[in-house]
Amino acid sequence: MQGDQTDFFKRIKSLLPNGWFGDNSPILDALLWGMSQALAWCFSLYLYAKAQTRILTATDGWLDLIAYDFFGTSLQRGNLTDSSFRNRIQINIFRERGTRNAISKILYDLTGRYPTITEPQLPSDVGYYGGMAGYGVAGCYGSLSMPYQAFVTVYRSASVGLPYVAGYGTSTGGYSQASRADYASISQIGLTDADLIAAVESVKPFGTTIWMQIKS
């Protein structure tokens, strides 16, 4: 294999002058194998360094550095694998921004649920005379005095709880007995409200005001 210890051993030995050493030279071979091991390690380091210069091939902490270069602290790895984190970086680099659909899409990507977006100046959101809207049925009040504003209702992702940790009222957890219980918050397994707000801030049109309501 190119660049491994055997490859470098053959390359070095082929450079030695003919007739200087016999066919059987264990001491010389031992020295050459040692040199070849060091060169093989250097070559593997070169390949690793080369891979870190591209998002498609970067790994480990270098992906975190790439994410920081593009997004600062707004894009965190969490428990994602290299492959998943790389995909998330690429999605956010080419993500749609500055539109209503951008807000809807990023919230869906984070929570798996589409938000409800209402623009007070948009007739299709607030209704109009002769349209499909009515008291207690559908639609809401619009206002021409609220330009460049929108109300966004965000729905948190469905929770699956904390695995392997007992809940209140179960026999598997209790004080002063062998059990598996913990003081925990549901925020430990899902997105925080601050994460959702930051996501909207990252894609909303400049100069607009977004009023957010977050529901479970």
C-alpha positions as CSV (number, residue, x, y, z in Angstrom):
1,M,0.0,0.0,0.0
2,Q,1.3,3.4,-0.9
3,G,2.7,5.3,2.0
4,D,2.9,2.4,4.5
5,Q,6.0,1.0,6.2
6,T,6.6,-1.6,3.6
7,D,6.3,0.9,0.8
8,F,8.9,3.2,2.3
9,F,11.2,0.3,3.1
10,K,11.2,-0.7,-0.6
11,R,11.7,2.9,-1.7
12,I,14.7,3.5,0.6
13,K,16.4,0.2,-0.2
14,S,16.0,0.8,-3.9
15,L,18.1,3.9,-3.5
16,L,21.1,2.2,-2.0
17,P,24.0,1.6,-4.4
18,N,24.3,-1.9,-5.9
19,G,27.0,-4.1,-4.4
20,W,27.3,-2.2,-1.1
21,F,25.4,-4.8,0.9
22,G,24.7,-8.5,0.5
23,D,21.3,-10.1,-0.1
24,N,21.0,-10.9,3.5
25,S,21.6,-7.8,5.7
26,P,19.4,-8.0,8.9
27,I,21.1,-5.1,10.7
28,L,20.7,-2.8,7.7
29,D,17.1,-4.0,7.2
30,A,16.3,-3.3,10.9
31,L,17.5,0.3,10.5
32,L,15.6,0.8,7.3
33,W,12.4,-0.7,8.8
34,G,12.7,1.8,11.7
35,M,13.2,4.7,9.3
36,S,10.3,3.5,7.2
37,Q,8.0,3.4,10.2
38,A,8.8,7.0,11.0
39,L,8.2,8.1,7.4
40,A,5.0,6.1,7.2
41,W,3.7,8.0,10.3
42,C,4.7,11.3,8.7
43,F,2.9,10.4,5.5
44,S,-0.3,9.4,7.5
45,L,-0.1,12.8,9.3
46,Y,0.1,14.5,5.9
47,L,-2.9,12.7,4.7
48,Y,-4.8,13.6,7.8
49,A,-3.8,17.2,7.6
50,K,-4.8,17.3,4.0
51,A,-8.2,15.9,4.8
52,Q,-8.9,18.6,7.3
53,T,-8.7,21.3,4.7
54,R,-12.1,20.4,3.1
55,I,-15.5,20.1,4.8
56,L,-16.3,16.9,3.0
57,T,-13.3,15.1,4.5
58,A,-12.7,16.9,7.8
59,T,-13.0,15.0,11.0
60,D,-12.8,15.3,14.8
61,G,-12.2,18.7,16.3
62,W,-11.5,20.2,12.9
63,L,-15.2,20.1,12.1
64,D,-15.8,22.1,15.2
65,L,-13.3,24.7,14.1
66,I,-15.0,24.8,10.7
67,A,-18.4,25.3,12.3
68,Y,-16.9,28.1,14.5
69,D,-15.4,29.8,11.5
70,F,-18.7,30.0,9.7
71,F,-21.2,30.3,12.5
72,G,-19.4,31.3,15.7
73,T,-20.9,29.6,18.7
74,S,-24.4,29.3,17.2
75,L,-23.8,25.9,15.7
76,Q,-22.8,23.3,18.3
77,R,-21.9,19.6,17.8
78,G,-23.6,18.2,20.8
79,N,-23.5,14.4,20.6
80,L,-23.5,14.3,16.8
81,T,-21.1,12.0,14.9
82,D,-18.7,13.5,12.4
83,S,-21.0,12.5,9.5
84,S,-24.1,14.1,11.1
85,F,-22.3,17.2,12.2
86,R,-20.8,17.6,8.7
87,N,-24.2,17.3,7.2
88,R,-25.5,19.9,9.6
89,I,-22.7,22.4,8.7
90,Q,-23.4,22.0,5.0
91,I,-27.2,22.5,5.4
92,N,-26.6,25.7,7.4
93,I,-24.1,27.1,4.9
94,F,-26.5,26.8,2.0
95,R,-29.7,27.4,4.1
96,E,-32.4,29.7,2.8
97,R,-32.4,33.0,4.7
98,G,-34.4,36.2,4.7
99,T,-37.8,34.7,3.9
100,R,-40.8,33.4,5.7
101,N,-40.1,29.9,4.4
102,A,-36.6,30.1,5.9
103,I,-38.1,30.5,9.3
104,S,-40.6,27.7,8.8
105,K,-37.9,25.4,7.4
106,I,-35.3,25.9,10.1
107,L,-37.8,25.3,12.9
108,Y,-39.0,22.2,11.2
109,D,-35.5,20.9,10.9
110,L,-34.9,21.5,14.6
111,T,-38.3,20.3,16.0
112,G,-39.8,18.1,13.3
113,R,-42.9,20.3,13.5
114,Y,-43.9,23.3,11.3
115,P,-44.6,26.6,13.1
116,T,-47.7,28.7,12.7
117,I,-46.7,32.1,11.2
118,T,-49.0,35.0,11.0
119,E,-48.2,38.3,9.3
120,P,-50.7,41.1,10.4
121,Q,-50.5,42.8,7.0
122,L,-50.9,39.6,4.9
123,P,-54.5,39.0,3.9
124,S,-54.0,35.3,3.4
125,D,-53.1,35.1,7.1
126,V,-55.6,37.4,8.7
127,G,-58.5,37.2,6.4
128,Y,-60.5,39.7,4.4
129,Y,-64.1,40.6,3.5
130,G,-65.6,37.7,1.6
131,G,-62.8,35.4,2.6
132,M,-62.7,32.2,4.7
133,A,-62.4,33.8,8.1
134,G,-64.8,34.5,11.0
135,Y,-65.2,35.0,14.7
136,G,-64.3,31.9,16.6
137,V,-63.8,30.0,13.4
138,A,-60.6,30.9,11.5
139,G,-58.3,33.8,11.0
140,C,-57.2,36.6,13.3
141,Y,-57.1,40.4,13.4
142,G,-54.8,42.1,11.0
143,S,-53.3,45.5,11.2
144,L,-51.7,47.9,8.8
145,S,-50.0,49.6,11.7
146,M,-47.6,46.6,12.2
147,P,-45.4,46.6,9.1
148,Y,-42.5,44.1,8.8
149,Q,-43.7,42.1,11.8
150,A,-44.9,38.5,12.2
151,F,-46.2,36.3,15.0
152,V,-44.6,32.8,15.1
153,T,-45.9,30.0,17.2
154,V,-43.2,27.4,17.7
155,Y,-44.0,23.9,18.8
156,R,-41.4,22.0,20.7
157,S,-40.3,18.6,19.5
158,A,-42.1,15.6,20.9
159,S,-40.2,14.3,23.9
160,V,-39.4,10.7,24.6
161,G,-38.3,11.2,28.2
162,L,-35.1,10.3,29.9
163,P,-34.3,6.6,29.1
164,Y,-33.3,4.3,32.0
165,V,-34.2,6.9,34.6
166,A,-37.3,6.3,36.8
167,G,-40.1,8.7,37.0
168,Y,-42.4,9.8,39.9
169,G,-44.9,7.1,41.0
170,T,-42.9,4.2,39.7
171,S,-41.5,1.3,41.7
172,T,-38.1,1.4,40.0
173,G,-37.0,4.6,41.8
174,G,-37.2,5.7,45.4
175,Y,-35.4,7.2,48.4
176,S,-33.0,4.9,50.4
177,Q,-33.3,1.9,48.2
178,A,-31.5,0.5,45.3
179,S,-32.9,2.2,42.2
180,R,-32.1,4.2,39.2
181,A,-33.5,7.7,39.6
182,D,-32.2,11.2,39.1
183,Y,-33.2,14.9,39.5
184,A,-33.4,15.8,35.9
185,S,-35.0,18.3,33.5
186,I,-36.6,17.7,30.2
187,S,-34.3,20.4,28.8
188,Q,-31.4,17.9,29.1
189,I,-32.7,15.9,26.1
190,G,-34.1,18.6,23.8
191,L,-33.6,22.0,22.4
192,T,-33.9,24.9,24.8
193,D,-36.2,27.9,24.1
194,A,-33.0,30.0,23.6
195,D,-31.9,27.6,20.8
196,L,-35.2,28.1,19.0
197,I,-35.1,31.9,19.3
198,A,-31.5,31.9,18.1
199,A,-32.5,29.8,15.1
200,V,-35.1,32.3,14.0
201,E,-32.8,35.2,14.6
202,S,-30.2,33.6,12.3
203,V,-32.6,33.4,9.3
204,K,-35.2,36.1,9.7
205,P,-35.2,39.1,7.3
206,F,-33.1,42.0,8.4
207,G,-35.2,44.9,9.8
208,T,-38.1,42.8,10.8
209,T,-39.7,42.0,14.2
210,I,-40.6,38.4,15.0
211,W,-42.9,37.8,18.0
212,M,-42.5,34.2,19.2
213,Q,-44.6,32.0,21.3
214,I,-43.2,28.6,22.2
215,K,-45.6,25.7,23.0
216,S,-45.2,22.0,23.8
